[in-house]
Amino acid sequence: EKQVLPAKLSDLVDAQILDSVPNDPFSDRPVLYSRERKIVWSVGENGIDDNGEGSDFHWIGDDAVWKIPELK
């Protein structure tokens, strides 16, 4: 909407774009996000945050990583 990524996912809730920040089903905490790296990730089945290493949706180590597409 503003052509810039939010500083944190909760900013999308404040802007009423999301109802809430999605929970990671493996940690029962909010999914993780890096504006700088343009990724959202889950800790995966082992419940350990491996810092979301990767570039596209796939399992990296034990994290599941989704790359955020470039803004147009």
PDB file of N, CA, C and O in Angstrom, chain B, residues numbered from 101:
ATOM      1  N   GLU B 101       0.821  -1.194   0.000  1.00  0.00           N
ATOM      2  CA  GLU B 101       0.000   0.000   0.000  1.00  0.00           C
ATOM      3  C   GLU B 101       0.868   1.262   0.000  1.00  0.00           C
ATOM      4  O   GLU B 101       0.602   2.202  -0.749  1.00  0.00           O
ATOM      5  N   LYS B 102       1.888   1.280   0.827  1.00  0.00           N
ATOM      6  CA  LYS B 102       2.760   2.450   0.925  1.00  0.00           C
ATOM      7  C   LYS B 102       4.075   2.251   0.174  1.00  0.00           C
ATOM      8  O   LYS B 102       4.926   3.140   0.162  1.00  0.00           O
ATOM      9  N   GLN B 103       4.240   1.076  -0.457  1.00  0.00           N
ATOM     10  CA  GLN B 103       5.443   0.744  -1.219  1.00  0.00           C
ATOM     11  C   GLN B 103       6.715   0.693  -0.370  1.00  0.00           C
ATOM     12  O   GLN B 103       7.816   0.910  -0.875  1.00  0.00           O
ATOM     13  N   VAL B 104       6.554   0.407   0.911  1.00  0.00           N
ATOM     14  CA  VAL B 104       7.699   0.202   1.800  1.00  0.00           C
ATOM     15  C   VAL B 104       7.285  -0.865   2.810  1.00  0.00           C
ATOM     16  O   VAL B 104       6.138  -0.914   3.255  1.00  0.00           O
ATOM     17  N   LEU B 105       8.236  -1.708   3.155  1.00  0.00           N
ATOM     18  CA  LEU B 105       7.940  -2.756   4.132  1.00  0.00           C
ATOM     19  C   LEU B 105       7.814  -2.165   5.527  1.00  0.00           C
ATOM     20  O   LEU B 105       8.490  -1.189   5.852  1.00  0.00           O
ATOM     21  N   PRO B 106       6.960  -2.746   6.348  1.00  0.00           N
ATOM     22  CA  PRO B 106       6.806  -2.231   7.717  1.00  0.00           C
ATOM     23  C   PRO B 106       8.048  -2.530   8.551  1.00  0.00           C
ATOM     24  O   PRO B 106       8.794  -3.466   8.262  1.00  0.00           O
ATOM     25  N   ALA B 107       8.256  -1.736   9.572  1.00  0.00           N
ATOM     26  CA  ALA B 107       9.371  -1.975  10.483  1.00  0.00           C
ATOM     27  C   ALA B 107       9.182  -3.295  11.222  1.00  0.00           C
ATOM     28  O   ALA B 107      10.146  -4.021  11.468  1.00  0.00           O
ATOM     29  N   LYS B 108       7.939  -3.600  11.571  1.00  0.00           N
ATOM     30  CA  LYS B 108       7.605  -4.860  12.250  1.00  0.00           C
ATOM     31  C   LYS B 108       6.226  -5.301  11.786  1.00  0.00           C
ATOM     32  O   LYS B 108       5.425  -4.481  11.335  1.00  0.00           O
ATOM     33  N   LEU B 109       5.948  -6.595  11.897  1.00  0.00           N
ATOM     34  CA  LEU B 109       4.672  -7.111  11.403  1.00  0.00           C
ATOM     35  C   LEU B 109       3.476  -6.524  12.142  1.00  0.00           C
ATOM     36  O   LEU B 109       2.395  -6.406  11.566  1.00  0.00           O
ATOM     37  N   SER B 110       3.651  -6.160  13.389  1.00  0.00           N
ATOM     38  CA  SER B 110       2.529  -5.577  14.135  1.00  0.00           C
ATOM     39  C   SER B 110       2.092  -4.231  13.543  1.00  0.00           C
ATOM     40  O   SER B 110       0.971  -3.785  13.791  1.00  0.00           O
ATOM     41  N   ASP B 111       2.964  -3.583  12.766  1.00  0.00           N
ATOM     42  CA  ASP B 111       2.566  -2.347  12.075  1.00  0.00           C
ATOM     43  C   ASP B 111       1.439  -2.624  11.084  1.00  0.00           C
ATOM     44  O   ASP B 111       0.617  -1.746  10.819  1.00  0.00           O
ATOM     45  N   LEU B 112       1.395  -3.838  10.534  1.00  0.00           N
ATOM     46  CA  LEU B 112       0.319  -4.208   9.613  1.00  0.00           C
ATOM     47  C   LEU B 112      -1.006  -4.376  10.345  1.00  0.00           C
ATOM     48  O   LEU B 112      -2.073  -4.173   9.765  1.00  0.00           O
ATOM     49  N   VAL B 113      -0.935  -4.744  11.608  1.00  0.00           N
ATOM     50  CA  VAL B 113      -2.139  -4.831  12.438  1.00  0.00           C
ATOM     51  C   VAL B 113      -2.622  -3.412  12.743  1.00  0.00           C
ATOM     52  O   VAL B 113      -3.810  -3.110  12.627  1.00  0.00           O
ATOM     53  N   ASP B 114      -1.690  -2.554  13.130  1.00  0.00           N
ATOM     54  CA  ASP B 114      -2.044  -1.158  13.426  1.00  0.00           C
ATOM     55  C   ASP B 114      -2.682  -0.467  12.218  1.00  0.00           C
ATOM     56  O   ASP B 114      -3.575   0.366  12.372  1.00  0.00           O
ATOM     57  N   ALA B 115      -2.213  -0.821  11.009  1.00  0.00           N
ATOM     58  CA  ALA B 115      -2.755  -0.226   9.779  1.00  0.00           C
ATOM     59  C   ALA B 115      -4.010  -0.957   9.301  1.00  0.00           C
ATOM     60  O   ALA B 115      -4.550  -0.634   8.243  1.00  0.00           O
ATOM     61  N   GLN B 116      -4.466  -1.921  10.062  1.00  0.00           N
ATOM     62  CA  GLN B 116      -5.663  -2.718   9.768  1.00  0.00           C
ATOM     63  C   GLN B 116      -5.549  -3.498   8.455  1.00  0.00           C
ATOM     64  O   GLN B 116      -6.543  -3.732   7.768  1.00  0.00           O
ATOM     65  N   ILE B 117      -4.318  -3.893   8.124  1.00  0.00           N
ATOM     66  CA  ILE B 117      -4.085  -4.744   6.959  1.00  0.00           C
ATOM     67  C   ILE B 117      -4.196  -6.207   7.381  1.00  0.00           C
ATOM     68  O   ILE B 117      -4.699  -7.040   6.627  1.00  0.00           O
ATOM     69  N   LEU B 118      -3.729  -6.515   8.580  1.00  0.00           N
ATOM     70  CA  LEU B 118      -3.878  -7.840   9.186  1.00  0.00           C
ATOM     71  C   LEU B 118      -4.709  -7.717  10.451  1.00  0.00           C
ATOM     72  O   LEU B 118      -4.660  -6.696  11.137  1.00  0.00           O
ATOM     73  N   ASP B 119      -5.472  -8.756  10.758  1.00  0.00           N
ATOM     74  CA  ASP B 119      -6.205  -8.778  12.035  1.00  0.00           C
ATOM     75  C   ASP B 119      -5.243  -9.008  13.192  1.00  0.00           C
ATOM     76  O   ASP B 119      -5.412  -8.454  14.279  1.00  0.00           O
ATOM     77  N   SER B 120      -4.224  -9.841  12.938  1.00  0.00           N
ATOM     78  CA  SER B 120      -3.207 -10.128  13.943  1.00  0.00           C
ATOM     79  C   SER B 120      -1.981 -10.681  13.231  1.00  0.00           C
ATOM     80  O   SER B 120      -2.069 -11.127  12.087  1.00  0.00           O
ATOM     81  N   VAL B 121      -0.853 -10.651  13.900  1.00  0.00           N
ATOM     82  CA  VAL B 121       0.357 -11.258  13.350  1.00  0.00           C
ATOM     83  C   VAL B 121       0.176 -12.768  13.449  1.00  0.00           C
ATOM     84  O   VAL B 121      -0.119 -13.280  14.528  1.00  0.00           O
ATOM     85  N   PRO B 122       0.348 -13.489  12.344  1.00  0.00           N
ATOM     86  CA  PRO B 122       0.151 -14.944  12.388  1.00  0.00           C
ATOM     87  C   PRO B 122       1.098 -15.627  13.371  1.00  0.00           C
ATOM     88  O   PRO B 122       2.257 -15.238  13.519  1.00  0.00           O
ATOM     89  N   ASN B 123       0.578 -16.651  14.036  1.00  0.00           N
ATOM     90  CA  ASN B 123       1.415 -17.431  14.937  1.00  0.00           C
ATOM     91  C   ASN B 123       2.140 -18.515  14.173  1.00  0.00           C
ATOM     92  O   ASN B 123       1.609 -19.095  13.226  1.00  0.00           O
ATOM     93  N   ASP B 124       3.346 -18.775  14.594  1.00  0.00           N
ATOM     94  CA  ASP B 124       4.134 -19.889  14.086  1.00  0.00           C
ATOM     95  C   ASP B 124       3.578 -21.149  14.756  1.00  0.00           C
ATOM     96  O   ASP B 124       3.620 -21.251  15.982  1.00  0.00           O
ATOM     97  N   PRO B 125       3.064 -22.098  13.994  1.00  0.00           N
ATOM     98  CA  PRO B 125       2.462 -23.281  14.609  1.00  0.00           C
ATOM     99  C   PRO B 125       3.456 -24.138  15.394  1.00  0.00           C
ATOM    100  O   PRO B 125       3.056 -24.967  16.211  1.00  0.00           O
ATOM    101  N   PHE B 126       4.743 -23.938  15.144  1.00  0.00           N
ATOM    102  CA  PHE B 126       5.747 -24.745  15.837  1.00  0.00           C
ATOM    103  C   PHE B 126       6.202 -24.124  17.159  1.00  0.00           C
ATOM    104  O   PHE B 126       6.724 -24.826  18.025  1.00  0.00           O
ATOM    105  N   SER B 127       6.009 -22.825  17.317  1.00  0.00           N
ATOM    106  CA  SER B 127       6.457 -22.171  18.561  1.00  0.00           C
ATOM    107  C   SER B 127       5.304 -21.553  19.339  1.00  0.00           C
ATOM    108  O   SER B 127       5.469 -21.173  20.498  1.00  0.00           O
ATOM    109  N   ASP B 128       4.130 -21.450  18.703  1.00  0.00           N
ATOM    110  CA  ASP B 128       2.971 -20.772  19.291  1.00  0.00           C
ATOM    111  C   ASP B 128       3.299 -19.330  19.678  1.00  0.00           C
ATOM    112  O   ASP B 128       2.743 -18.787  20.632  1.00  0.00           O
ATOM    113  N   ARG B 129       4.213 -18.721  18.920  1.00  0.00           N
ATOM    114  CA  ARG B 129       4.575 -17.313  19.039  1.00  0.00           C
ATOM    115  C   ARG B 129       4.436 -16.710  17.647  1.00  0.00           C
ATOM    116  O   ARG B 129       4.297 -17.452  16.675  1.00  0.00           O
ATOM    117  N   PRO B 130       4.468 -15.402  17.527  1.00  0.00           N
ATOM    118  CA  PRO B 130       4.353 -14.803  16.192  1.00  0.00           C
ATOM    119  C   PRO B 130       5.469 -15.276  15.257  1.00  0.00           C
ATOM    120  O   PRO B 130       6.592 -15.539  15.689  1.00  0.00           O
ATOM    121  N   VAL B 131       5.131 -15.379  13.944  1.00  0.00           N
ATOM    122  CA  VAL B 131       6.166 -15.702  12.966  1.00  0.00           C
ATOM    123  C   VAL B 131       7.243 -14.626  13.041  1.00  0.00           C
ATOM    124  O   VAL B 131       6.993 -13.513  13.503  1.00  0.00           O
ATOM    125  N   LEU B 132       8.426 -14.965  12.588  1.00  0.00           N
ATOM    126  CA  LEU B 132       9.566 -14.049  12.643  1.00  0.00           C
ATOM    127  C   LEU B 132       9.683 -13.295  11.322  1.00  0.00           C
ATOM    128  O   LEU B 132       9.247 -13.777  10.276  1.00  0.00           O
ATOM    129  N   TYR B 133      10.279 -12.104  11.386  1.00  0.00           N
ATOM    130  CA  TYR B 133      10.294 -11.213  10.224  1.00  0.00           C
ATOM    131  C   TYR B 133      11.563 -10.388  10.241  1.00  0.00           C
ATOM    132  O   TYR B 133      12.016  -9.940  11.295  1.00  0.00           O
ATOM    133  N   SER B 134      12.136 -10.191   9.054  1.00  0.00           N
ATOM    134  CA  SER B 134      13.265  -9.276   8.899  1.00  0.00           C
ATOM    135  C   SER B 134      12.975  -8.350   7.728  1.00  0.00           C
ATOM    136  O   SER B 134      12.907  -8.784   6.578  1.00  0.00           O
ATOM    137  N   ARG B 135      12.806  -7.089   8.033  1.00  0.00           N
ATOM    138  CA  ARG B 135      12.577  -6.086   6.991  1.00  0.00           C
ATOM    139  C   ARG B 135      13.812  -5.967   6.097  1.00  0.00           C
ATOM    140  O   ARG B 135      13.698  -5.883   4.874  1.00  0.00           O
ATOM    141  N   GLU B 136      14.985  -5.960   6.717  1.00  0.00           N
ATOM    142  CA  GLU B 136      16.229  -5.784   5.990  1.00  0.00           C
ATOM    143  C   GLU B 136      16.498  -6.946   5.032  1.00  0.00           C
ATOM    144  O   GLU B 136      16.946  -6.740   3.904  1.00  0.00           O
ATOM    145  N   ARG B 137      16.222  -8.156   5.490  1.00  0.00           N
ATOM    146  CA  ARG B 137      16.473  -9.346   4.669  1.00  0.00           C
ATOM    147  C   ARG B 137      15.270  -9.721   3.810  1.00  0.00           C
ATOM    148  O   ARG B 137      15.364 -10.611   2.965  1.00  0.00           O
ATOM    149  N   LYS B 138      14.145  -9.047   4.021  1.00  0.00           N
ATOM    150  CA  LYS B 138      12.900  -9.256   3.269  1.00  0.00           C
ATOM    151  C   LYS B 138      12.438 -10.710   3.346  1.00  0.00           C
ATOM    152  O   LYS B 138      12.181 -11.355   2.330  1.00  0.00           O
ATOM    153  N   ILE B 139      12.340 -11.211   4.588  1.00  0.00           N
ATOM    154  CA  ILE B 139      11.863 -12.582   4.787  1.00  0.00           C
ATOM    155  C   ILE B 139      10.938 -12.663   5.997  1.00  0.00           C
ATOM    156  O   ILE B 139      10.988 -11.841   6.911  1.00  0.00           O
ATOM    157  N   VAL B 140      10.098 -13.686   5.961  1.00  0.00           N
ATOM    158  CA  VAL B 140       9.267 -14.106   7.089  1.00  0.00           C
ATOM    159  C   VAL B 140       9.623 -15.568   7.286  1.00  0.00           C
ATOM    160  O   VAL B 140       9.795 -16.293   6.307  1.00  0.00           O
ATOM    161  N   TRP B 141       9.741 -16.029   8.557  1.00  0.00           N
ATOM    162  CA  TRP B 141      10.085 -17.427   8.753  1.00  0.00           C
ATOM    163  C   TRP B 141       9.472 -18.025  10.003  1.00  0.00           C
ATOM    164  O   TRP B 141       9.076 -17.337  10.944  1.00  0.00           O
ATOM    165  N   SER B 142       9.419 -19.342   9.956  1.00  0.00           N
ATOM    166  CA  SER B 142       8.935 -20.170  11.057  1.00  0.00           C
ATOM    167  C   SER B 142      10.138 -20.915  11.635  1.00  0.00           C
ATOM    168  O   SER B 142      11.087 -21.227  10.916  1.00  0.00           O
ATOM    169  N   VAL B 143      10.090 -21.193  12.920  1.00  0.00           N
ATOM    170  CA  VAL B 143      11.203 -21.923  13.544  1.00  0.00           C
ATOM    171  C   VAL B 143      11.237 -23.386  13.128  1.00  0.00           C
ATOM    172  O   VAL B 143      12.246 -24.061  13.332  1.00  0.00           O
ATOM    173  N   GLY B 144      10.161 -23.880  12.554  1.00  0.00           N
ATOM    174  CA  GLY B 144      10.135 -25.270  12.097  1.00  0.00           C
ATOM    175  C   GLY B 144       9.869 -26.262  13.213  1.00  0.00           C
ATOM    176  O   GLY B 144       9.657 -25.900  14.370  1.00  0.00           O
ATOM    177  N   GLU B 145       9.889 -27.515  12.824  1.00  0.00           N
ATOM    178  CA  GLU B 145       9.480 -28.590  13.730  1.00  0.00           C
ATOM    179  C   GLU B 145      10.335 -28.710  14.984  1.00  0.00           C
ATOM    180  O   GLU B 145       9.847 -29.164  16.019  1.00  0.00           O
ATOM    181  N   ASN B 146      11.609 -28.309  14.910  1.00  0.00           N
ATOM    182  CA  ASN B 146      12.461 -28.452  16.099  1.00  0.00           C
ATOM    183  C   ASN B 146      12.264 -27.311  17.099  1.00  0.00           C
ATOM    184  O   ASN B 146      12.795 -27.375  18.207  1.00  0.00           O
ATOM    185  N   GLY B 147      11.507 -26.261  16.729  1.00  0.00           N
ATOM    186  CA  GLY B 147      11.222 -25.160  17.644  1.00  0.00           C
ATOM    187  C   GLY B 147      12.394 -24.235  17.900  1.00  0.00           C
ATOM    188  O   GLY B 147      12.315 -23.375  18.776  1.00  0.00           O
ATOM    189  N   ILE B 148      13.484 -24.390  17.155  1.00  0.00           N
ATOM    190  CA  ILE B 148      14.684 -23.566  17.348  1.00  0.00           C
ATOM    191  C   ILE B 148      14.800 -22.576  16.199  1.00  0.00           C
ATOM    192  O   ILE B 148      14.701 -22.959  15.033  1.00  0.00           O
ATOM    193  N   ASP B 149      15.010 -21.308  16.524  1.00  0.00           N
ATOM    194  CA  ASP B 149      15.175 -20.272  15.518  1.00  0.00           C
ATOM    195  C   ASP B 149      16.595 -20.352  14.961  1.00  0.00           C
ATOM    196  O   ASP B 149      17.566 -20.043  15.651  1.00  0.00           O
ATOM    197  N   ASP B 150      16.695 -20.772  13.705  1.00  0.00           N
ATOM    198  CA  ASP B 150      17.991 -20.819  13.027  1.00  0.00           C
ATOM    199  C   ASP B 150      18.223 -19.559  12.195  1.00  0.00           C
ATOM    200  O   ASP B 150      18.991 -19.576  11.234  1.00  0.00           O
ATOM    201  N   ASN B 151      17.566 -18.485  12.563  1.00  0.00           N
ATOM    202  CA  ASN B 151      17.734 -17.157  11.966  1.00  0.00           C
ATOM    203  C   ASN B 151      17.252 -17.065  10.519  1.00  0.00           C
ATOM    204  O   ASN B 151      17.654 -16.156   9.793  1.00  0.00           O
ATOM    205  N   GLY B 152      16.407 -17.984  10.097  1.00  0.00           N
ATOM    206  CA  GLY B 152      15.787 -17.886   8.782  1.00  0.00           C
ATOM    207  C   GLY B 152      16.741 -17.776   7.621  1.00  0.00           C
ATOM    208  O   GLY B 152      16.475 -17.038   6.674  1.00  0.00           O
ATOM    209  N   GLU B 153      17.837 -18.485   7.668  1.00  0.00           N
ATOM    210  CA  GLU B 153      18.782 -18.426   6.561  1.00  0.00           C
ATOM    211  C   GLU B 153      18.136 -18.988   5.306  1.00  0.00           C
ATOM    212  O   GLU B 153      17.561 -20.076   5.342  1.00  0.00           O
ATOM    213  N   GLY B 154      18.222 -18.255   4.184  1.00  0.00           N
ATOM    214  CA  GLY B 154      17.658 -18.712   2.922  1.00  0.00           C
ATOM    215  C   GLY B 154      17.125 -17.562   2.107  1.00  0.00           C
ATOM    216  O   GLY B 154      17.213 -16.406   2.521  1.00  0.00           O
ATOM    217  N   SER B 155      16.560 -17.878   0.922  1.00  0.00           N
ATOM    218  CA  SER B 155      16.095 -16.807   0.059  1.00  0.00           C
ATOM    219  C   SER B 155      14.683 -17.008  -0.476  1.00  0.00           C
ATOM    220  O   SER B 155      13.978 -16.024  -0.700  1.00  0.00           O
ATOM    221  N   ASP B 156      14.250 -18.234  -0.686  1.00  0.00           N
ATOM    222  CA  ASP B 156      12.904 -18.508  -1.189  1.00  0.00           C
ATOM    223  C   ASP B 156      12.231 -19.459  -0.219  1.00  0.00           C
ATOM    224  O   ASP B 156      12.860 -19.957   0.715  1.00  0.00           O
ATOM    225  N   PHE B 157      10.909 -19.717  -0.451  1.00  0.00           N
ATOM    226  CA  PHE B 157      10.244 -20.633   0.458  1.00  0.00           C
ATOM    227  C   PHE B 157      10.905 -21.996   0.366  1.00  0.00           C
ATOM    228  O   PHE B 157      10.894 -22.639  -0.684  1.00  0.00           O
ATOM    229  N   HIS B 158      11.458 -22.409   1.438  1.00  0.00           N
ATOM    230  CA  HIS B 158      11.998 -23.748   1.590  1.00  0.00           C
ATOM    231  C   HIS B 158      12.481 -23.909   3.017  1.00  0.00           C
ATOM    232  O   HIS B 158      12.611 -22.940   3.765  1.00  0.00           O
ATOM    233  N   TRP B 159      12.736 -25.120   3.367  1.00  0.00           N
ATOM    234  CA  TRP B 159      13.285 -25.384   4.686  1.00  0.00           C
ATOM    235  C   TRP B 159      14.784 -25.180   4.613  1.00  0.00           C
ATOM    236  O   TRP B 159      15.466 -25.787   3.788  1.00  0.00           O
ATOM    237  N   ILE B 160      15.290 -24.323   5.478  1.00  0.00           N
ATOM    238  CA  ILE B 160      16.721 -24.059   5.577  1.00  0.00           C
ATOM    239  C   ILE B 160      17.117 -24.508   6.965  1.00  0.00           C
ATOM    240  O   ILE B 160      16.626 -23.965   7.954  1.00  0.00           O
ATOM    241  N   GLY B 161      17.988 -25.481   7.056  1.00  0.00           N
ATOM    242  CA  GLY B 161      18.256 -26.045   8.358  1.00  0.00           C
ATOM    243  C   GLY B 161      16.932 -26.557   8.873  1.00  0.00           C
ATOM    244  O   GLY B 161      16.367 -27.489   8.301  1.00  0.00           O
ATOM    245  N   ASP B 162      16.443 -25.991   9.903  1.00  0.00           N
ATOM    246  CA  ASP B 162      15.154 -26.398  10.434  1.00  0.00           C
ATOM    247  C   ASP B 162      14.119 -25.290  10.387  1.00  0.00           C
ATOM    248  O   ASP B 162      13.048 -25.437  10.977  1.00  0.00           O
ATOM    249  N   ASP B 163      14.402 -24.168   9.699  1.00  0.00           N
ATOM    250  CA  ASP B 163      13.450 -23.065   9.554  1.00  0.00           C
ATOM    251  C   ASP B 163      12.738 -23.155   8.202  1.00  0.00           C
ATOM    252  O   ASP B 163      13.310 -23.635   7.224  1.00  0.00           O
ATOM    253  N   ALA B 164      11.495 -22.692   8.155  1.00  0.00           N
ATOM    254  CA  ALA B 164      10.772 -22.536   6.890  1.00  0.00           C
ATOM    255  C   ALA B 164      10.804 -21.049   6.559  1.00  0.00           C
ATOM    256  O   ALA B 164      10.402 -20.224   7.379  1.00  0.00           O
ATOM    257  N   VAL B 165      11.278 -20.700   5.367  1.00  0.00           N
ATOM    258  CA  VAL B 165      11.537 -19.309   5.011  1.00  0.00           C
ATOM    259  C   VAL B 165      10.696 -18.903   3.798  1.00  0.00           C
ATOM    260  O   VAL B 165      10.621 -19.633   2.810  1.00  0.00           O
ATOM    261  N   TRP B 166      10.068 -17.731   3.888  1.00  0.00           N
ATOM    262  CA  TRP B 166       9.327 -17.152   2.771  1.00  0.00           C
ATOM    263  C   TRP B 166       9.983 -15.832   2.407  1.00  0.00           C
ATOM    264  O   TRP B 166      10.098 -14.945   3.253  1.00  0.00           O
ATOM    265  N   LYS B 167      10.412 -15.690   1.168  1.00  0.00           N
ATOM    266  CA  LYS B 167      10.993 -14.431   0.695  1.00  0.00           C
ATOM    267  C   LYS B 167       9.863 -13.480   0.333  1.00  0.00           C
ATOM    268  O   LYS B 167       8.884 -13.887  -0.294  1.00  0.00           O
ATOM    269  N   ILE B 168       9.991 -12.227   0.719  1.00  0.00           N
ATOM    270  CA  ILE B 168       8.996 -11.206   0.387  1.00  0.00           C
ATOM    271  C   ILE B 168       9.329 -10.675  -1.012  1.00  0.00           C
ATOM    272  O   ILE B 168      10.456 -10.241  -1.251  1.00  0.00           O
ATOM    273  N   PRO B 169       8.365 -10.703  -1.936  1.00  0.00           N
ATOM    274  CA  PRO B 169       8.633 -10.224  -3.310  1.00  0.00           C
ATOM    275  C   PRO B 169       9.008  -8.739  -3.317  1.00  0.00           C
ATOM    276  O   PRO B 169       8.643  -7.980  -2.419  1.00  0.00           O
ATOM    277  N   GLU B 170       9.738  -8.358  -4.347  1.00  0.00           N
ATOM    278  CA  GLU B 170      10.097  -6.944  -4.516  1.00  0.00           C
ATOM    279  C   GLU B 170       8.844  -6.107  -4.665  1.00  0.00           C
ATOM    280  O   GLU B 170       7.871  -6.545  -5.279  1.00  0.00           O
ATOM    281  N   LEU B 171       8.857  -4.909  -4.110  1.00  0.00           N
ATOM    282  CA  LEU B 171       7.732  -3.991  -4.232  1.00  0.00           C
ATOM    283  C   LEU B 171       7.800  -3.313  -5.597  1.00  0.00           C
ATOM    284  O   LEU B 171       8.882  -3.000  -6.094  1.00  0.00           O
ATOM    285  N   LYS B 172       6.648  -3.093  -6.187  1.00  0.00           N
ATOM    286  CA  LYS B 172       6.615  -2.436  -7.513  1.00  0.00           C
ATOM    287  C   LYS B 172       6.034  -1.064  -7.410  1.00  0.00           C
ATOM    288  O   LYS B 172       5.925  -0.363  -8.416  1.00  0.00           O
TER     289      LYS B 172
END
